[in-house]
Structure formats: structure tokens, C-alpha cells
């Protein structure tokens, strides 16, 4: 794999930082919990807050961020790994690019399993490339494939924190706990943080969080913090149907406001107590 890091060909590209941006992986134990939608919504919320944001479609088997956003990228990670383009040149701006309140996307190969079985060394090189690319951003979001396969864990290990998306479905809760357990063994330095999605209301979302947090405390010896609760919102289905970022068309709808609260938590760096619960993440860890 040939990965280079020349300056972005767009002259409005963000300037390099002294330290790379924190990489936040977004994961789930099972599919169908709204992980990719949340990735795009949080990226949009960070951009609206003036943060230079890169969203990486890290689902190496079934990438779909470009479909969610309604974009047709000229190139993607598959072309990077094949050596046809450099990593930095595979970045595609969304909603006008970072200079106009949008964010950048590093797309995968939509509807293809070509990258699912990458050798270990290729995944490691990709992770190192993302760390270098993070020098140009305030936040890098890494939308992982669902589950606990080895390549998912290798990419998760490159992150500083992992937002684990879970719903109140029993299978989702069980698999979210399994993901956290495996990740803590595979990447103990990566902090897992819970996001409850598709909650009927905030009370039900809180109950789902407490159930998983209690299991982690009992069997793993720690209580993961809560990033936020995203309540059910009919506009989410419409945003997906129209392939339009929810922050662009429905920024004041419930799901958008909930995603904005999560983005605010990322900006704070978990140093302040969360409004949804009484325990600060730093104290819980």
C-alpha cells in the first residue's frame, strides 16, 4: 500500500497541527443500530461548531457513509490501498468543505467486500496513515464495521476513544457488552463510551445505559461513561431516504439536537460532567 501525505490539493485545506486530532472510533456490537447515521450526524454537528472534522468510513467490508450523505466520491480507500492514489487525495468534502462549515469524508468502497480481509500489516499501515492525516483536523471520526472481527479491533486500537452505539434491543445490548469486553482485552488504552440510540424517551435510554454500565462494572471492573441519548425521530428515516445530512436540512429536530449534545461532549474532551447523568467520565474511569 502506498500512502503519502502531501498537502491536500484543495487550497482551502486545513493547516497542520502540532499534535494530531483525537481519533474517535464509532462502533457497535451488531448492525442495524444506526451507527453510520450517528457518525454523519456527529460529524455535521462538529462542523457546525467550527471544528475541522474528518469522517473516515472504516467499514472495510460494507462501507456506506457515501450513500448516507448522497455523495459520489471520485476515489476511496480501496484505491488508496491498491496504490492508485495517496490517502490525503482520497478525501472528499461534504457541504462545501471545511472552509464553509462542512466536513471531510474519507470514503470506503460502497457495497464491496474487497477490503474486508486486509492483511494485518495493511490495516496497521492504514491506521498509521490516519494518525498522520489527523494532523490537519480537530476531530477524526472513524466509523467502524459492526462486530468484533480482528480488523475492526485493529482499527479501534488506533483510536483514543470508542463510542459504542447500542439500542434497547436485547441482542444489541448483549453484543455491545461483548464488544466492550473484547476491546478492553485487545486495546486496553482505548476508552469505551456509550451512546444510546433510538430510545423511546430519555428515561428509557437511561435505563438501557444503566443495564450495560452495571454489567461492565460487575464483570469488567469499570463503568463506561455515557456520551448521550439519541431519541427516536421520524426525520432520521427521511434524511436517510433523501441521502441528506440531517444537520443540513433538519438541524433543530430531536435527533440532530441529541447528536449536537454528543458533539459538544467530544469538544469538551469529557472534562465536564454530562448533563444526562451525574457521574463525570473522568471519575468513572
C-alpha positions in Angstrom: 0.0 0.0 0.0 1.3 3.4 -1.0 0.2 6.1 1.4 1.6 9.6 1.1 0.9 12.8 2.9 1.4 15.7 0.6 -0.7 18.8 1.2 -4.4 18.4 0.1 -4.9 19.5 -3.4 -7.7 21.9 -2.3 -6.1 25.2 -1.4 -8.7 25.7 1.4 -7.4 22.5 3.2 -6.9 22.8 7.0 -3.4 23.7 8.2 -1.4 21.1 10.0 -1.5 21.0 13.8 1.4 20.4 16.2 -0.4 17.4 17.6 -2.8 15.1 15.7 -6.5 15.3 16.4 -8.0 12.8 18.8 -9.4 9.8 16.8 -12.8 8.7 17.9 -14.0 5.3 16.7 -17.7 4.8 16.4 -18.6 1.1 16.8 -21.4 -1.3 17.6 -21.7 -4.9 18.6 -24.3 -5.6 15.9 -25.5 -3.9 12.8 -28.8 -2.0 12.4 -28.4 0.2 15.4 -27.9 3.5 13.4 -24.1 3.7 13.8 -23.3 5.2 10.4 -26.2 7.7 10.7 -24.8 8.9 14.0 -21.3 9.1 12.6 -22.6 11.5 9.9 -24.7 13.5 12.3 -21.9 14.0 14.9 -19.5 15.0 12.1 -22.1 17.6 10.9 -22.6 18.9 14.5 -18.8 19.2 15.0 -18.5 21.1 11.7 -21.3 23.5 12.7 -19.4 24.2 15.9 -16.5 25.3 13.7 -14.4 22.2 14.2 -12.3 20.8 11.4 -13.7 17.3 11.1 -12.8 14.2 9.1 -15.2 11.3 8.9 -13.5 8.0 7.9 -15.6 5.1 6.6 -13.7 2.3 8.3 -16.2 -0.4 7.4 -13.7 -2.3 5.3 -16.4 -4.8 4.1 -19.7 -2.8 3.6 -18.9 0.9 3.5 -21.9 3.1 3.2 -21.2 6.6 4.5 -21.1 8.0 1.0 -24.6 6.5 0.4 -25.9 8.1 3.6 -24.5 11.5 2.5 -25.6 11.3 -1.1 -22.1 11.9 -2.4 -20.3 10.3 -5.3 -16.6 10.4 -4.5 -14.0 10.1 -7.3 -11.9 7.8 -5.2 -11.9 5.9 -2.0 -9.9 3.7 0.5 -9.8 0.8 -1.9 -7.9 3.0 -4.4 -5.5 4.1 -1.7 -4.8 0.5 -0.6 -4.3 -0.5 -4.2 -1.6 2.2 -4.5 -3.5 4.3 -7.1 -3.9 7.4 -5.0 -2.5 8.8 -1.8 -4.6 8.8 1.4 -4.8 12.5 1.5 -6.1 12.7 -2.0 -9.0 10.3 -1.3 -10.6 12.9 1.0 -13.9 14.3 -0.3 -15.5 17.5 1.1 -19.2 17.4 2.2 -21.4 20.5 2.3 -18.7 22.8 0.8 -15.7 21.5 2.7 -14.1 22.6 6.0 -13.7 26.2 4.8 -17.5 26.6 4.5 -18.8 24.9 7.6 -18.8 21.4 6.2 -16.7 18.3 6.9 -14.4 16.0 5.0 -15.1 12.3 4.3 -12.6 9.5 3.6 -15.0 7.1 1.9 -14.8 3.3 1.7 -15.9 1.2 -1.3 -19.6 1.2 -1.1 -21.3 -2.3 -1.5 -18.0 -4.1 -1.8 -16.3 -6.7 0.4 -12.9 -6.1 -1.2 -11.3 -4.7 1.9 -12.8 -7.0 4.4 -9.9 -9.4 4.5 -7.0 -7.0 4.5 -3.8 -8.5 5.9 -2.7 -7.3 9.4 0.1 -5.2 8.1 -2.1 -3.3 5.6 -4.6 -2.4 8.4 -1.7 -1.3 10.6 -0.4 0.9 7.8 -3.9 2.4 7.2 -4.2 3.2 10.9 -0.8 4.9 10.9 -1.8 6.9 7.8 -5.0 8.1 9.6 -2.9 9.2 12.6 -0.7 11.3 10.3 -3.7 12.7 8.4 -5.2 13.7 11.8 -2.6 16.5 12.0 -4.9 18.5 9.7 -8.1 18.2 11.8 -9.6 19.0 15.1 -11.6 15.7 15.2 -11.3 12.5 13.3 -14.3 10.1 13.5 -13.7 6.5 12.4 -16.9 4.7 11.5 -16.1 1.0 12.1 -17.8 -2.1 10.9 -20.2 -3.7 13.3 -19.0 -6.7 15.4 -15.7 -7.9 16.9 -13.7 -9.2 13.9 -10.0 -8.8 14.0 -9.7 -5.9 11.5 -12.4 -4.0 13.4 -10.3 -4.3 16.6 -7.1 -3.4 14.8 -8.6 -0.1 13.6 -10.3 0.5 17.0 -6.8 0.2 18.6 -5.8 3.3 16.6 -8.4 5.4 18.4 -8.3 7.3 21.6 -11.9 6.6 22.5 -14.6 4.4 21.1 -18.3 5.5 21.1 -20.2 2.2 21.3 -23.7 2.6 19.8 -26.4 0.5 21.4 -30.2 0.3 21.3 -32.6 -1.2 23.9 -32.9 -4.4 21.7 -31.6 -7.3 23.9 -29.3 -8.5 21.1 -27.8 -5.1 20.7 -27.2 -4.8 24.5 -25.6 -8.2 24.7 -23.4 -7.6 21.7 -22.4 -4.1 22.9 -21.2 -5.6 26.2 -19.3 -8.3 24.2 -17.7 -5.6 22.1 -16.5 -3.7 25.1 -15.2 -6.8 26.8 -13.2 -7.8 23.7 -11.9 -4.3 23.1 -10.7 -3.9 26.6 -8.6 -7.0 26.2 -7.4 -6.1 22.7 -6.9 -2.4 23.2 -6.9 -1.6 26.9 -5.8 2.0 26.4 -8.9 2.9 24.3 -11.7 4.3 26.4 -15.2 2.9 25.6 -18.1 5.4 25.9 -21.7 4.5 25.4 -24.2 6.1 23.1 -27.9 5.0 23.4 -29.6 5.3 20.1 -33.3 5.1 19.0 -34.5 5.5 22.6 -38.3 5.9 23.0 -37.5 8.6 25.5 -34.7 9.8 27.7 -35.8 7.7 30.7 -35.8 4.5 28.6 -32.5 5.4 27.2 -31.1 6.0 30.7 -32.4 2.5 31.7 -30.6 0.9 28.8 -27.4 2.7 29.7 -27.6 1.7 33.3 -28.1 -2.0 32.4 -24.9 -2.1 30.3 -22.9 0.1 32.7 -23.9 -2.3 35.6 -22.8 -5.3 33.7 -19.4 -3.7 32.9 -19.0 -2.6 36.5 -19.8 -6.1 37.8 -17.8 -8.3 35.3 -15.2 -5.9 33.9 -14.5 -3.7 36.9 -15.3 -0.3 35.3 -18.3 1.8 34.5 -18.2 3.3 31.0 -19.4 6.9 30.7 -22.4 8.0 28.8 -21.9 10.2 25.8 -25.6 10.8 25.2 -29.0 9.5 24.4 -30.5 9.9 20.9 -34.3 9.6 20.9 -36.4 8.3 18.1 -37.1 10.8 15.4 -39.1 10.3 12.1 -36.8 12.8 10.4 -34.0 10.3 10.6 -35.7 8.0 8.2 -36.4 10.9 5.9 -32.8 12.0 6.0 -31.7 8.5 5.1 -34.3 8.3 2.3 -33.2 11.6 0.8 -29.5 10.9 1.4 -29.1 14.3 3.0 -27.1 15.1 6.2 -29.7 15.7 9.0 -27.6 18.7 10.2 -28.1 20.3 6.8 -31.8 20.0 6.4 -33.2 19.3 9.9 -30.7 20.9 12.4 -33.3 21.5 15.1 -35.0 18.1 15.0 -34.7 15.9 18.1 -32.0 13.5 16.7 -29.9 16.4 15.4 -30.1 18.2 18.8 -29.1 14.9 20.6 -26.2 14.4 18.2 -25.2 18.0 18.8 -25.0 17.3 22.6 -22.7 14.4 21.9 -20.5 16.6 19.7 -20.3 19.1 22.5 -19.1 16.4 24.8 -16.3 15.5 22.3 -15.3 19.1 22.1 -15.1 19.3 25.9 -12.9 16.2 25.9 -15.0 14.6 28.7 -13.7 17.0 31.3 -17.1 18.3 32.3 -19.9 16.3 33.8 -22.5 15.0 31.3 -26.0 16.5 31.5 -27.6 13.1 31.1 -26.0 11.6 34.2 -24.4 12.5 37.4 -21.0 10.8 37.0 -18.2 12.5 35.2 -16.4 10.3 32.7 -13.0 11.0 34.2 -14.3 10.0 37.7 -15.8 6.8 36.3 -12.6 5.6 34.8 
